[in-house]
Amino acid sequence: MWDRPSLLNWIANLLFALSVVVMLYAVLYVVVHLPIFPLREVKVDGQLSHVSREQVKLIVAKHLKGNFFTLDLVKARDAFEKLPWARNVSIRRRWPDKLEVVIEEHQELARWGSIALVNTHGELFHAASGSDLPVFFGPGDGVVEVASQYAQFSKTLKTANLEIASLALTPRRAWQINTRNGIVIELGRVEMDPRLQKFVSVYSNTLVGLNKKITYADLRYPNGFAVRKPT
């Protein structure tokens, strides 16, 4: 090998190139980690009703470690997503010293029994809420289904000035509505919307006019429904 100058020159050039790359990497590493690129501002955007300034300050102080270049954006996003009301979080750097955080909050729709809240996407989340919300019940795989039917049932009942206090889906996929004025409505498993529309029409045109309070309506009959008044 020593008697082959071309090979020696090639090896020398390779070693020189490698040393240059290593030196540039070392210089870049030192420059990036110098305390001359601090994050001076964390800007949080979004329609925020529940995420507080104090929560943001706590995350910034506890989880945002490093400077503009070394901050781990994945870990930072994970920290913000642990906020109870945060549904989606996006983070990006803004040169020269800013971090922009956009938080999409959960929009509460109902309670899932006594264990969680349901958002408008039919997703469960765990947070505290003092709002007067309807309560959903159902099997674990029925959250989206219940949330979707709630919107349709509410629209139909609204024409009769009725509001849903609770909505239940049984494991056999039968539906039951409890209204805020104390009516239990059994819908069954099929043709729920036509049945409810028929009940609402009669309720608005006849039952309300009779000035008689009812507590129960069974809509599972093929050609009508049965109602019950208080005993």
One Martini backbone bead per residue (centre of mass of N, CA, C, O) as a GRO file, in nm:
protein
  231
    1MET     BB    1   0.056   0.064  -0.017
    2TRP     BB    2   0.311   0.259   0.005
    3ASP     BB    3   0.346   0.233  -0.329
    4ARG     BB    4   0.053   0.406  -0.345
    5PRO     BB    5  -0.014   0.730  -0.382
    6SER     BB    6  -0.319   0.743  -0.456
    7LEU     BB    7  -0.421   0.599  -0.201
    8LEU     BB    8  -0.298   0.789   0.005
    9ASN     BB    9  -0.445   1.041  -0.092
   10TRP     BB   10  -0.731   0.932  -0.043
   11ILE     BB   11  -0.701   0.887   0.262
   12ALA     BB   12  -0.620   1.175   0.336
   13ASN     BB   13  -0.878   1.310   0.230
   14LEU     BB   14  -1.076   1.154   0.407
   15LEU     BB   15  -0.959   1.241   0.681
   16PHE     BB   16  -0.997   1.541   0.633
   17ALA     BB   17  -1.302   1.539   0.590
   18LEU     BB   18  -1.374   1.414   0.864
   19SER     BB   19  -1.244   1.639   1.038
   20VAL     BB   20  -1.426   1.865   0.933
   21VAL     BB   21  -1.697   1.748   1.017
   22VAL     BB   22  -1.634   1.722   1.318
   23MET     BB   23  -1.570   2.019   1.364
   24LEU     BB   24  -1.842   2.135   1.270
   25TYR     BB   25  -2.013   1.981   1.472
   26ALA     BB   26  -1.881   2.092   1.727
   27VAL     BB   27  -1.941   2.388   1.671
   28LEU     BB   28  -2.246   2.361   1.645
   29TYR     BB   29  -2.299   2.240   1.922
   30VAL     BB   30  -2.187   2.476   2.086
   31VAL     BB   31  -2.364   2.700   1.970
   32VAL     BB   32  -2.644   2.579   2.031
   33HIS     BB   33  -2.567   2.547   2.358
   34LEU     BB   34  -2.563   2.823   2.396
   35PRO     BB   35  -2.686   3.109   2.592
   36ILE     BB   36  -2.795   3.270   2.295
   37PHE     BB   37  -3.092   3.089   2.256
   38PRO     BB   38  -3.337   3.182   2.409
   39LEU     BB   39  -3.651   3.159   2.538
   40ARG     BB   40  -3.874   3.448   2.560
   41GLU     BB   41  -4.143   3.317   2.420
   42VAL     BB   42  -4.486   3.203   2.493
   43LYS     BB   43  -4.742   3.138   2.262
   44VAL     BB   44  -5.097   3.118   2.324
   45ASP     BB   45  -5.349   2.965   2.133
   46GLY     BB   46  -5.700   2.990   2.134
   47GLN     BB   47  -6.016   2.884   2.249
   48LEU     BB   48  -6.004   2.970   2.584
   49SER     BB   49  -6.186   2.851   2.891
   50HIS     BB   50  -5.989   2.642   3.081
   51VAL     BB   51  -5.715   2.728   3.017
   52SER     BB   52  -5.470   2.857   3.214
   53ARG     BB   53  -5.210   3.059   3.295
   54GLU     BB   54  -5.101   2.879   3.525
   55GLN     BB   55  -5.069   2.619   3.360
   56VAL     BB   56  -4.871   2.730   3.154
   57LYS     BB   57  -4.648   2.818   3.351
   58LEU     BB   58  -4.593   2.535   3.466
   59ILE     BB   59  -4.501   2.404   3.201
   60VAL     BB   60  -4.273   2.595   3.131
   61ALA     BB   61  -4.108   2.545   3.400
   62LYS     BB   62  -4.105   2.212   3.385
   63HIS     BB   63  -4.076   2.131   3.047
   64LEU     BB   64  -3.910   2.377   2.915
   65LYS     BB   65  -3.613   2.263   2.792
   66GLY     BB   66  -3.398   2.484   2.668
   67ASN     BB   67  -3.354   2.614   2.365
   68PHE     BB   68  -3.443   2.686   2.052
   69PHE     BB   69  -3.294   2.410   1.953
   70THR     BB   70  -3.320   2.190   2.211
   71LEU     BB   71  -3.608   2.170   2.220
   72ASP     BB   72  -3.859   1.934   2.284
   73LEU     BB   73  -4.149   1.917   2.108
   74VAL     BB   74  -4.278   1.652   2.196
   75LYS     BB   75  -4.266   1.698   2.504
   76ALA     BB   76  -4.417   1.964   2.500
   77ARG     BB   77  -4.682   1.858   2.380
   78ASP     BB   78  -4.738   1.644   2.596
   79ALA     BB   79  -4.769   1.843   2.830
   80PHE     BB   80  -5.019   1.995   2.713
   81GLU     BB   81  -5.202   1.730   2.664
   82LYS     BB   82  -5.244   1.685   2.987
   83LEU     BB   83  -5.455   1.869   2.983
   84PRO     BB   84  -5.784   1.821   3.040
   85TRP     BB   85  -5.885   2.036   2.790
   86ALA     BB   86  -5.691   1.907   2.586
   87ARG     BB   87  -5.704   1.782   2.256
   88ASN     BB   88  -5.508   1.972   2.080
   89VAL     BB   89  -5.152   2.013   1.986
   90SER     BB   90  -4.940   2.278   1.860
   91ILE     BB   91  -4.584   2.318   1.771
   92ARG     BB   92  -4.357   2.606   1.713
   93ARG     BB   93  -4.102   2.774   1.586
   94ARG     BB   94  -3.991   3.130   1.621
   95TRP     BB   95  -3.795   3.338   1.495
   96PRO     BB   96  -3.555   3.363   1.753
   97ASP     BB   97  -3.754   3.332   2.057
   98LYS     BB   98  -4.015   3.154   1.980
   99LEU     BB   99  -4.320   2.989   2.102
  100GLU     BB  100  -4.586   2.816   1.943
  101VAL     BB  101  -4.918   2.759   2.082
  102VAL     BB  102  -5.190   2.536   1.995
  103ILE     BB  103  -5.518   2.505   2.145
  104GLU     BB  104  -5.761   2.249   2.161
  105GLU     BB  105  -6.057   2.227   2.302
  106HIS     BB  106  -6.291   2.089   2.464
  107GLN     BB  107  -6.640   2.030   2.390
  108GLU     BB  108  -6.893   2.010   2.582
  109LEU     BB  109  -7.191   1.786   2.600
  110ALA     BB  110  -7.148   1.560   2.833
  111ARG     BB  111  -7.207   1.291   3.042
  112TRP     BB  112  -7.047   0.982   3.147
  113GLY     BB  113  -7.205   0.948   3.378
  114SER     BB  114  -6.950   0.960   3.651
  115ILE     BB  115  -6.651   0.945   3.479
  116ALA     BB  116  -6.713   1.157   3.235
  117LEU     BB  117  -6.671   1.333   2.938
  118VAL     BB  118  -6.830   1.469   2.642
  119ASN     BB  119  -6.771   1.555   2.330
  120THR     BB  120  -6.854   1.667   2.002
  121HIS     BB  121  -6.688   1.389   1.895
  122GLY     BB  122  -6.733   1.144   2.095
  123GLU     BB  123  -6.531   1.196   2.339
  124LEU     BB  124  -6.345   1.114   2.606
  125PHE     BB  125  -6.298   1.304   2.918
  126HIS     BB  126  -6.102   1.438   3.200
  127ALA     BB  127  -6.301   1.669   3.386
  128ALA     BB  128  -6.411   1.964   3.527
  129SER     BB  129  -6.771   2.048   3.567
  130GLY     BB  130  -7.047   2.299   3.623
  131SER     BB  131  -7.235   2.213   3.416
  132ASP     BB  132  -7.556   2.160   3.274
  133LEU     BB  133  -7.566   1.831   3.181
  134PRO     BB  134  -7.614   1.574   3.014
  135VAL     BB  135  -7.669   1.216   3.039
  136PHE     BB  136  -7.482   0.931   2.957
  137PHE     BB  137  -7.557   0.591   2.849
  138GLY     BB  138  -7.341   0.296   2.795
  139PRO     BB  139  -7.142   0.134   2.620
  140GLY     BB  140  -6.808   0.161   2.549
  141ASP     BB  141  -6.881   0.159   2.216
  142GLY     BB  142  -7.123   0.414   2.235
  143VAL     BB  143  -7.040   0.716   2.230
  144VAL     BB  144  -7.079   0.812   1.937
  145GLU     BB  145  -7.371   0.715   1.908
  146VAL     BB  146  -7.496   0.887   2.132
  147ALA     BB  147  -7.403   1.165   2.034
  148SER     BB  148  -7.548   1.152   1.761
  149GLN     BB  149  -7.843   1.101   1.865
  150TYR     BB  150  -7.870   1.347   2.040
  151ALA     BB  151  -7.889   1.555   1.814
  152GLN     BB  152  -8.147   1.441   1.683
  153PHE     BB  153  -8.337   1.428   1.929
  154SER     BB  154  -8.316   1.727   2.009
  155LYS     BB  155  -8.435   1.845   1.750
  156THR     BB  156  -8.712   1.712   1.779
  157LEU     BB  157  -8.789   1.805   2.076
  158LYS     BB  158  -8.773   2.116   2.037
  159THR     BB  159  -9.060   2.146   1.896
  160ALA     BB  160  -9.177   2.073   2.213
  161ASN     BB  161  -8.997   2.189   2.444
  162LEU     BB  162  -8.778   1.958   2.477
  163GLU     BB  163  -8.537   1.810   2.702
  164ILE     BB  164  -8.242   1.644   2.767
  165ALA     BB  165  -8.118   1.473   3.053
  166SER     BB  166  -8.116   1.168   2.936
  167LEU     BB  167  -7.921   0.902   2.764
  168ALA     BB  168  -7.988   0.558   2.665
  169LEU     BB  169  -7.788   0.260   2.592
  170THR     BB  170  -7.817  -0.055   2.545
  171PRO     BB  171  -7.673  -0.355   2.472
  172ARG     BB  172  -7.934  -0.395   2.260
  173ARG     BB  173  -7.994  -0.106   2.131
  174ALA     BB  174  -8.173   0.061   2.325
  175TRP     BB  175  -8.382   0.348   2.385
  176GLN     BB  176  -8.361   0.623   2.637
  177ILE     BB  177  -8.555   0.903   2.756
  178ASN     BB  178  -8.492   1.194   2.962
  179THR     BB  179  -8.657   1.464   3.063
  180ARG     BB  180  -8.669   1.768   3.232
  181ASN     BB  181  -8.997   1.716   3.289
  182GLY     BB  182  -9.021   1.383   3.350
  183ILE     BB  183  -8.989   1.203   3.085
  184VAL     BB  184  -9.021   0.872   2.978
  185ILE     BB  185  -8.866   0.739   2.674
  186GLU     BB  186  -8.945   0.470   2.468
  187LEU     BB  187  -8.783   0.357   2.154
  188GLY     BB  188  -8.594   0.134   2.108
  189ARG     BB  189  -8.427  -0.011   1.801
  190VAL     BB  190  -8.636   0.106   1.589
  191GLU     BB  191  -8.751   0.381   1.442
  192MET     BB  192  -8.689   0.634   1.625
  193ASP     BB  193  -8.754   0.893   1.466
  194PRO     BB  194  -9.051   0.844   1.383
  195ARG     BB  195  -9.153   0.800   1.671
  196LEU     BB  196  -9.069   1.076   1.785
  197GLN     BB  197  -9.225   1.253   1.585
  198LYS     BB  198  -9.505   1.148   1.659
  199PHE     BB  199  -9.499   1.227   1.955
  200VAL     BB  200  -9.448   1.531   1.920
  201SER     BB  201  -9.704   1.594   1.763
  202VAL     BB  202  -9.904   1.502   1.983
  203TYR     BB  203  -9.796   1.664   2.217
  204SER     BB  204  -9.838   1.949   2.090
  205ASN     BB  205 -10.155   1.908   1.988
  206THR     BB  206 -10.269   1.751   2.266
  207LEU     BB  207 -10.133   1.707   2.549
  208VAL     BB  208 -10.088   2.004   2.620
  209GLY     BB  209 -10.393   2.088   2.595
  210LEU     BB  210 -10.483   1.898   2.847
  211ASN     BB  211 -10.308   1.955   3.099
  212LYS     BB  212 -10.132   1.678   3.122
  213LYS     BB  213  -9.925   1.497   3.299
  214ILE     BB  214  -9.642   1.306   3.201
  215THR     BB  215  -9.402   1.017   3.265
  216TYR     BB  216  -9.475   0.812   3.017
  217ALA     BB  217  -9.340   0.671   2.698
  218ASP     BB  218  -9.436   0.419   2.460
  219LEU     BB  219  -9.291   0.371   2.120
  220ARG     BB  220  -9.303   0.036   2.046
  221TYR     BB  221  -9.537   0.061   1.867
  222PRO     BB  222  -9.651   0.025   1.540
  223ASN     BB  223  -9.936   0.236   1.571
  224GLY     BB  224  -9.810   0.377   1.839
  225PHE     BB  225  -9.872   0.488   2.184
  226ALA     BB  226  -9.793   0.505   2.533
  227VAL     BB  227  -9.922   0.662   2.830
  228ARG     BB  228  -9.834   0.811   3.154
  229LYS     BB  229  -9.956   0.914   3.451
  230PRO     BB  230  -9.966   1.010   3.746
  231THR     BB  231 -10.061   0.852   4.054
   0.00000   0.00000   0.00000
